């Protein structure tokens, strides 16, 4: 299973939400049309920013494991979707 995370800017250890498991088929179906950036390790987005642990998550990141790669997501690692907000992601895949 792939793992969906929401995250905040900066380097804080609490910058990421708990993971939400998704099948690679679901990832491909819902996220293929969005631009993404690949990272081999968990991304630190806007590293010079400092977010409060109470601020809302502002980024969508999906981790793809070795047995889940495909043509759209060909590498093991993390994919950040800079044009997709957590709020829109929740609507897209119908989670809360």
N, CA, C and O atoms as a GROMACS GRO file, in nm:
protein
  384
    1UNK      N    1   0.083  -0.118   0.000
    1UNK     CA    2   0.000   0.000   0.000
    1UNK      C    3   0.088   0.125   0.000
    1UNK      O    4   0.191   0.131   0.067
    2UNK      N    5   0.045   0.224  -0.075
    2UNK     CA    6   0.109   0.355  -0.072
    2UNK      C    7   0.059   0.428   0.053
    2UNK      O    8  -0.042   0.389   0.112
    3UNK      N    9   0.129   0.533   0.093
    3UNK     CA   10   0.088   0.608   0.211
    3UNK      C   11   0.077   0.756   0.175
    3UNK      O   12   0.170   0.815   0.121
    4UNK      N   13  -0.038   0.813   0.206
    4UNK     CA   14  -0.066   0.955   0.185
    4UNK      C   15  -0.037   1.029   0.314
    4UNK      O   16  -0.082   0.989   0.422
    5UNK      N   17   0.038   1.138   0.302
    5UNK     CA   18   0.066   1.225   0.416
    5UNK      C   19   0.028   1.368   0.381
    5UNK      O   20   0.037   1.408   0.265
    6UNK      N   21  -0.014   1.443   0.480
    6UNK     CA   22  -0.027   1.587   0.469
    6UNK      C   23   0.087   1.645   0.552
    6UNK      O   24   0.122   1.590   0.657
    7UNK      N   25   0.144   1.756   0.507
    7UNK     CA   26   0.256   1.812   0.582
    7UNK      C   27   0.253   1.963   0.585
    7UNK      O   28   0.180   2.029   0.511
    8UNK      N   29   0.336   2.016   0.676
    8UNK     CA   30   0.353   2.160   0.691
    8UNK      C   31   0.492   2.197   0.637
    8UNK      O   32   0.575   2.110   0.611
    9UNK      N   33   0.514   2.326   0.621
    9UNK     CA   34   0.647   2.376   0.585
    9UNK      C   35   0.745   2.350   0.698
    9UNK      O   36   0.706   2.332   0.813
   10UNK      N   37   0.873   2.350   0.664
   10UNK     CA   38   0.977   2.347   0.765
   10UNK      C   39   1.031   2.209   0.795
   10UNK      O   40   0.997   2.110   0.732
   11UNK      N   41   1.118   2.207   0.896
   11UNK     CA   42   1.193   2.086   0.933
   11UNK      C   43   1.143   2.019   1.060
   11UNK      O   44   1.197   1.916   1.099
   12UNK      N   45   1.043   2.073   1.125
   12UNK     CA   46   0.998   2.019   1.255
   12UNK      C   47   0.959   1.872   1.244
   12UNK      O   48   0.908   1.828   1.141
   13UNK      N   49   0.983   1.799   1.349
   13UNK     CA   50   0.952   1.656   1.349
   13UNK      C   51   0.801   1.630   1.340
   13UNK      O   52   0.760   1.522   1.298
   14UNK      N   53   0.721   1.727   1.379
   14UNK     CA   54   0.575   1.710   1.374
   14UNK      C   55   0.515   1.772   1.248
   14UNK      O   56   0.397   1.808   1.247
   15UNK      N   57   0.594   1.784   1.143
   15UNK     CA   58   0.546   1.850   1.021
   15UNK      C   59   0.451   1.764   0.939
   15UNK      O   60   0.385   1.814   0.849
   16UNK      N   61   0.443   1.634   0.970
   16UNK     CA   62   0.365   1.541   0.889
   16UNK      C   63   0.250   1.480   0.968
   16UNK      O   64   0.261   1.455   1.088
   17UNK      N   65   0.140   1.457   0.898
   17UNK     CA   66   0.025   1.390   0.958
   17UNK      C   67   0.054   1.241   0.967
   17UNK      O   68   0.148   1.192   0.905
   18UNK      N   69  -0.028   1.168   1.043
   18UNK     CA   70  -0.018   1.022   1.036
   18UNK      C   71  -0.052   0.979   0.893
   18UNK      O   72  -0.127   1.047   0.824
   19UNK      N   73   0.002   0.870   0.850
   19UNK     CA   74  -0.021   0.824   0.713
   19UNK      C   75  -0.159   0.764   0.694
   19UNK      O   76  -0.220   0.711   0.787
   20UNK      N   77  -0.207   0.773   0.570
   20UNK     CA   78  -0.335   0.715   0.530
   20UNK      C   79  -0.305   0.619   0.415
   20UNK      O   80  -0.254   0.661   0.311
   21UNK      N   81  -0.336   0.492   0.432
   21UNK     CA   82  -0.301   0.390   0.333
   21UNK      C   83  -0.393   0.396   0.212
   21UNK      O   84  -0.515   0.406   0.225
   22UNK      N   85  -0.332   0.390   0.092
   22UNK     CA   86  -0.403   0.389  -0.035
   22UNK      C   87  -0.342   0.283  -0.124
   22UNK      O   88  -0.221   0.260  -0.120
   23UNK      N   89  -0.424   0.217  -0.204
   23UNK     CA   90  -0.369   0.123  -0.302
   23UNK      C   91  -0.302   0.203  -0.413
   23UNK      O   92  -0.337   0.318  -0.438
   24UNK      N   93  -0.205   0.142  -0.481
   24UNK     CA   94  -0.139   0.209  -0.592
   24UNK      C   95  -0.238   0.236  -0.704
   24UNK      O   96  -0.222   0.332  -0.779
   25UNK      N   97  -0.340   0.153  -0.717
   25UNK     CA   98  -0.444   0.177  -0.818
   25UNK      C   99  -0.520   0.306  -0.786
   25UNK      O  100  -0.550   0.385  -0.876
   26UNK      N  101  -0.549   0.326  -0.659
   26UNK     CA  102  -0.618   0.449  -0.618
   26UNK      C  103  -0.528   0.571  -0.640
   26UNK      O  104  -0.575   0.676  -0.686
   27UNK      N  105  -0.401   0.558  -0.606
   27UNK     CA  106  -0.306   0.667  -0.627
   27UNK      C  107  -0.301   0.703  -0.776
   27UNK      O  108  -0.309   0.820  -0.813
   28UNK      N  109  -0.288   0.602  -0.859
   28UNK     CA  110  -0.281   0.625  -1.004
   28UNK      C  111  -0.409   0.689  -1.055
   28UNK      O  112  -0.404   0.784  -1.134
   29UNK      N  113  -0.523   0.638  -1.012
   29UNK     CA  114  -0.653   0.690  -1.057
   29UNK      C  115  -0.673   0.836  -1.018
   29UNK      O  116  -0.713   0.917  -1.102
   30UNK      N  117  -0.645   0.870  -0.895
   30UNK     CA  118  -0.678   1.005  -0.846
   30UNK      C  119  -0.566   1.108  -0.861
   30UNK      O  120  -0.594   1.228  -0.866
   31UNK      N  121  -0.442   1.066  -0.867
   31UNK     CA  122  -0.331   1.161  -0.861
   31UNK      C  123  -0.251   1.175  -0.990
   31UNK      O  124  -0.167   1.264  -1.001
   32UNK      N  125  -0.275   1.090  -1.087
   32UNK     CA  126  -0.197   1.094  -1.212
   32UNK      C  127  -0.207   1.226  -1.287
   32UNK      O  128  -0.112   1.266  -1.354
   33UNK      N  129  -0.319   1.293  -1.278
   33UNK     CA  130  -0.336   1.417  -1.354
   33UNK      C  131  -0.271   1.538  -1.287
   33UNK      O  132  -0.267   1.646  -1.347
   34UNK      N  133  -0.221   1.523  -1.166
   34UNK     CA  134  -0.158   1.635  -1.094
   34UNK      C  135  -0.007   1.632  -1.113
   34UNK      O  136   0.055   1.526  -1.113
   35UNK      N  137   0.050   1.750  -1.129
   35UNK     CA  138   0.196   1.757  -1.138
   35UNK      C  139   0.255   1.717  -1.003
   35UNK      O  140   0.195   1.740  -0.898
   36UNK      N  141   0.374   1.658  -1.007
   36UNK     CA  142   0.437   1.614  -0.884
   36UNK      C  143   0.588   1.625  -0.896
   36UNK      O  144   0.645   1.630  -1.006
   37UNK      N  145   0.651   1.628  -0.781
   37UNK     CA  146   0.798   1.630  -0.772
   37UNK      C  147   0.840   1.510  -0.690
   37UNK      O  148   0.780   1.480  -0.587
   38UNK      N  149   0.943   1.443  -0.736
   38UNK     CA  150   0.992   1.322  -0.670
   38UNK      C  151   1.104   1.354  -0.571
   38UNK      O  152   1.188   1.441  -0.596
   39UNK      N  153   1.104   1.284  -0.458
   39UNK     CA  154   1.210   1.293  -0.357
   39UNK      C  155   1.243   1.151  -0.311
   39UNK      O  156   1.151   1.075  -0.281
   40UNK      N  157   1.370   1.113  -0.305
   40UNK     CA  158   1.404   0.980  -0.257
   40UNK      C  159   1.384   0.964  -0.105
   40UNK      O  160   1.366   0.852  -0.056
   41UNK      N  161   1.386   1.074  -0.033
   41UNK     CA  162   1.366   1.076   0.112
   41UNK      C  163   1.246   1.165   0.144
   41UNK      O  164   1.204   1.242   0.057
   42UNK      N  165   1.191   1.158   0.266
   42UNK     CA  166   1.080   1.248   0.300
   42UNK      C  167   1.118   1.394   0.271
   42UNK      O  168   1.220   1.442   0.321
   43UNK      N  169   1.038   1.464   0.193
   43UNK     CA  170   1.075   1.601   0.156
   43UNK      C  171   1.061   1.700   0.271
   43UNK      O  172   0.972   1.688   0.355
   44UNK      N  173   1.151   1.796   0.272
   44UNK     CA  174   1.139   1.910   0.362
   44UNK      C  175   1.102   2.027   0.271
   44UNK      O  176   1.185   2.078   0.196
   45UNK      N  177   0.977   2.068   0.280
   45UNK     CA  178   0.924   2.172   0.191
   45UNK      C  179   0.937   2.307   0.260
   45UNK      O  180   0.896   2.323   0.375
   46UNK      N  181   0.995   2.402   0.190
   46UNK     CA  182   1.023   2.535   0.246
   46UNK      C  183   1.098   2.522   0.379
   46UNK      O  184   1.045   2.559   0.484
   47UNK      N  185   1.220   2.471   0.375
   47UNK     CA  186   1.294   2.438   0.497
   47UNK      C  187   1.320   2.555   0.591
   47UNK      O  188   1.342   2.534   0.710
   48UNK      N  189   1.319   2.678   0.540
   48UNK     CA  190   1.346   2.793   0.626
   48UNK      C  191   1.222   2.844   0.698
   48UNK      O  192   1.231   2.934   0.783
   49UNK      N  193   1.106   2.788   0.666
   49UNK     CA  194   0.982   2.828   0.732
   49UNK      C  195   0.968   2.754   0.864
   49UNK      O  196   1.018   2.643   0.881
   50UNK      N  197   0.900   2.818   0.956
   50UNK     CA  198   0.871   2.756   1.085
   50UNK      C  199   0.719   2.755   1.100
   50UNK      O  200   0.657   2.860   1.109
   51UNK      N  201   0.661   2.636   1.103
   51UNK     CA  202   0.517   2.622   1.119
   51UNK      C  203   0.484   2.582   1.261
   51UNK      O  204   0.557   2.504   1.324
   52UNK      N  205   0.376   2.634   1.310
   52UNK     CA  206   0.327   2.597   1.442
   52UNK      C  207   0.272   2.455   1.436
   52UNK      O  208   0.216   2.416   1.334
   53UNK      N  209   0.286   2.378   1.543
   53UNK     CA  210   0.225   2.245   1.544
   53UNK      C  211   0.073   2.251   1.537
   53UNK      O  212   0.007   2.148   1.519
   54UNK      N  213   0.017   2.370   1.552
   54UNK     CA  214  -0.127   2.387   1.545
   54UNK      C  215  -0.174   2.440   1.410
   54UNK      O  216  -0.294   2.450   1.386
   55UNK      N  217  -0.080   2.474   1.323
   55UNK     CA  218  -0.120   2.526   1.192
   55UNK      C  219  -0.169   2.411   1.104
   55UNK      O  220  -0.133   2.295   1.124
   56UNK      N  221  -0.251   2.446   1.006
   56UNK     CA  222  -0.306   2.346   0.916
   56UNK      C  223  -0.197   2.289   0.827
   56UNK      O  224  -0.097   2.356   0.798
   57UNK      N  225  -0.217   2.166   0.784
   57UNK     CA  226  -0.127   2.107   0.685
   57UNK      C  227  -0.150   2.176   0.552
   57UNK      O  228  -0.262   2.214   0.519
   58UNK      N  229  -0.043   2.193   0.475
   58UNK     CA  230  -0.056   2.266   0.348
   58UNK      C  231  -0.003   2.190   0.227
   58UNK      O  232  -0.010   2.241   0.115
   59UNK      N  233   0.050   2.070   0.247
   59UNK     CA  234   0.108   1.994   0.136
   59UNK      C  235   0.057   1.850   0.134
   59UNK      O  236   0.019   1.795   0.238
   60UNK      N  237   0.056   1.792   0.014
   60UNK     CA  238   0.017   1.653  -0.006
   60UNK      C  239   0.139   1.576  -0.056
   60UNK      O  240   0.201   1.614  -0.155
   61UNK      N  241   0.172   1.468   0.014
   61UNK     CA  242   0.287   1.385  -0.021
   61UNK      C  243   0.242   1.239  -0.016
   61UNK      O  244   0.172   1.198   0.076
   62UNK      N  245   0.285   1.161  -0.115
   62UNK     CA  246   0.254   1.018  -0.117
   62UNK      C  247   0.386   0.940  -0.124
   62UNK      O  248   0.473   0.970  -0.205
   63UNK      N  249   0.396   0.841  -0.036
   63UNK     CA  250   0.512   0.752  -0.038
   63UNK      C  251   0.477   0.626  -0.118
   63UNK      O  252   0.375   0.562  -0.093
   64UNK      N  253   0.563   0.595  -0.213
   64UNK     CA  254   0.548   0.475  -0.296
   64UNK      C  255   0.658   0.376  -0.257
   64UNK      O  256   0.776   0.412  -0.253
   65UNK      N  257   0.620   0.254  -0.229
   65UNK     CA  258   0.716   0.151  -0.191
   65UNK      C  259   0.758   0.068  -0.311
   65UNK      O  260   0.703   0.083  -0.420
   66UNK      N  261   0.854  -0.019  -0.290
   66UNK     CA  262   0.917  -0.095  -0.398
   66UNK      C  263   0.820  -0.174  -0.484
   66UNK      O  264   0.834  -0.174  -0.606
   67UNK      N  265   0.725  -0.241  -0.427
   67UNK     CA  266   0.634  -0.324  -0.504
   67UNK      C  267   0.515  -0.247  -0.562
   67UNK      O  268   0.420  -0.309  -0.611
   68UNK      N  269   0.519  -0.114  -0.558
   68UNK     CA  270   0.406  -0.033  -0.601
   68UNK      C  271   0.437   0.061  -0.718
   68UNK      O  272   0.349   0.135  -0.761
   69UNK      N  273   0.557   0.060  -0.767
   69UNK     CA  274   0.592   0.152  -0.875
   69UNK      C  275   0.516   0.116  -1.003
   69UNK      O  276   0.475   0.001  -1.022
   70UNK      N  277   0.498   0.216  -1.088
   70UNK     CA  278   0.434   0.196  -1.218
   70UNK      C  279   0.484   0.303  -1.314
   70UNK      O  280   0.577   0.377  -1.280
   71UNK      N  281   0.424   0.314  -1.432
   71UNK     CA  282   0.472   0.412  -1.531
   71UNK      C  283   0.459   0.555  -1.481
   71UNK      O  284   0.547   0.637  -1.507
   72UNK      N  285   0.353   0.587  -1.410
   72UNK     CA  286   0.331   0.724  -1.363
   72UNK      C  287   0.416   0.756  -1.240
   72UNK      O  288   0.462   0.870  -1.224
   73UNK      N  289   0.437   0.658  -1.156
   73UNK     CA  290   0.516   0.674  -1.034
   73UNK      C  291   0.625   0.566  -1.035
   73UNK      O  292   0.613   0.464  -0.967
   74UNK      N  293   0.732   0.589  -1.114
   74UNK     CA  294   0.828   0.483  -1.143
   74UNK      C  295   0.936   0.458  -1.038
   74UNK      O  296   1.008   0.358  -1.046
   75UNK      N  297   0.948   0.545  -0.940
   75UNK     CA  298   1.057   0.530  -0.843
   75UNK      C  299   1.002   0.512  -0.702
   75UNK      O  300   0.896   0.565  -0.667
   76UNK      N  301   1.075   0.436  -0.623
   76UNK     CA  302   1.044   0.422  -0.481
   76UNK      C  303   1.081   0.554  -0.414
   76UNK      O  304   1.189   0.608  -0.438
   77UNK      N  305   0.992   0.606  -0.332
   77UNK     CA  306   1.020   0.730  -0.262
   77UNK      C  307   0.894   0.811  -0.241
   77UNK      O  308   0.784   0.756  -0.226
   78UNK      N  309   0.910   0.942  -0.240
   78UNK     CA  310   0.804   1.034  -0.203
   78UNK      C  311   0.770   1.126  -0.320
   78UNK      O  312   0.859   1.175  -0.390
   79UNK      N  313   0.642   1.148  -0.340
   79UNK     CA  314   0.594   1.236  -0.446
   79UNK      C  315   0.513   1.348  -0.381
   79UNK      O  316   0.413   1.325  -0.313
   80UNK      N  317   0.559   1.471  -0.404
   80UNK     CA  318   0.491   1.590  -0.353
   80UNK      C  319   0.407   1.647  -0.466
   80UNK      O  320   0.454   1.658  -0.580
   81UNK      N  321   0.283   1.682  -0.435
   81UNK     CA  322   0.189   1.738  -0.532
   81UNK      C  323   0.167   1.886  -0.500
   81UNK      O  324   0.075   1.920  -0.426
   82UNK      N  325   0.252   1.974  -0.555
   82UNK     CA  326   0.249   2.114  -0.515
   82UNK      C  327   0.121   2.189  -0.552
   82UNK      O  328   0.092   2.293  -0.492
   83UNK      N  329   0.045   2.140  -0.649
   83UNK     CA  330  -0.077   2.208  -0.691
   83UNK      C  331  -0.202   2.151  -0.625
   83UNK      O  332  -0.314   2.189  -0.662
   84UNK      N  333  -0.186   2.061  -0.530
   84UNK     CA  334  -0.300   1.997  -0.465
   84UNK      C  335  -0.294   2.026  -0.315
   84UNK      O  336  -0.195   1.995  -0.249
   85UNK      N  337  -0.400   2.086  -0.263
   85UNK     CA  338  -0.406   2.115  -0.119
   85UNK      C  339  -0.464   1.995  -0.044
   85UNK      O  340  -0.534   1.914  -0.105
   86UNK      N  341  -0.436   1.983   0.084
   86UNK     CA  342  -0.497   1.876   0.162
   86UNK      C  343  -0.650   1.880   0.157
   86UNK      O  344  -0.715   1.775   0.150
   87UNK      N  345  -0.707   1.999   0.160
   87UNK     CA  346  -0.853   2.012   0.155
   87UNK      C  347  -0.906   1.956   0.023
   87UNK      O  348  -1.003   1.880   0.023
   88UNK      N  349  -0.844   1.993  -0.089
   88UNK     CA  350  -0.887   1.940  -0.218
   88UNK      C  351  -0.860   1.791  -0.231
   88UNK      O  352  -0.937   1.719  -0.295
   89UNK      N  353  -0.752   1.745  -0.170
   89UNK     CA  354  -0.720   1.602  -0.171
   89UNK      C  355  -0.829   1.523  -0.097
   89UNK      O  356  -0.873   1.418  -0.144
   90UNK      N  357  -0.871   1.573   0.018
   90UNK     CA  358  -0.977   1.508   0.094
   90UNK      C  359  -1.105   1.495   0.011
   90UNK      O  360  -1.170   1.391   0.012
   91UNK      N  361  -1.138   1.600  -0.061
   91UNK     CA  362  -1.256   1.596  -0.148
   91UNK      C  363  -1.237   1.496  -0.263
   91UNK      O  364  -1.328   1.422  -0.299
   92UNK      N  365  -1.117   1.496  -0.319
   92UNK     CA  366  -1.084   1.410  -0.432
   92UNK      C  367  -1.103   1.262  -0.400
   92UNK      O  368  -1.164   1.188  -0.476
   93UNK      N  369  -1.051   1.220  -0.287
   93UNK     CA  370  -1.057   1.078  -0.253
   93UNK      C  371  -1.159   1.047  -0.144
   93UNK      O  372  -1.169   0.934  -0.098
   94UNK      N  373  -1.233   1.149  -0.103
   94UNK     CA  374  -1.344   1.133  -0.008
   94UNK      C  375  -1.299   1.076   0.127
   94UNK      O  376  -1.354   0.978   0.176
   95UNK      N  377  -1.198   1.143   0.185
   95UNK     CA  378  -1.159   1.109   0.322
   95UNK      C  379  -1.173   1.235   0.407
   95UNK      O  380  -1.185   1.346   0.354
   96UNK      N  381  -1.171   1.219   0.538
   96UNK     CA  382  -1.174   1.336   0.625
   96UNK      C  383  -1.075   1.323   0.737
   96UNK      O  384  -1.064   1.413   0.820
   0.00000   0.00000   0.00000
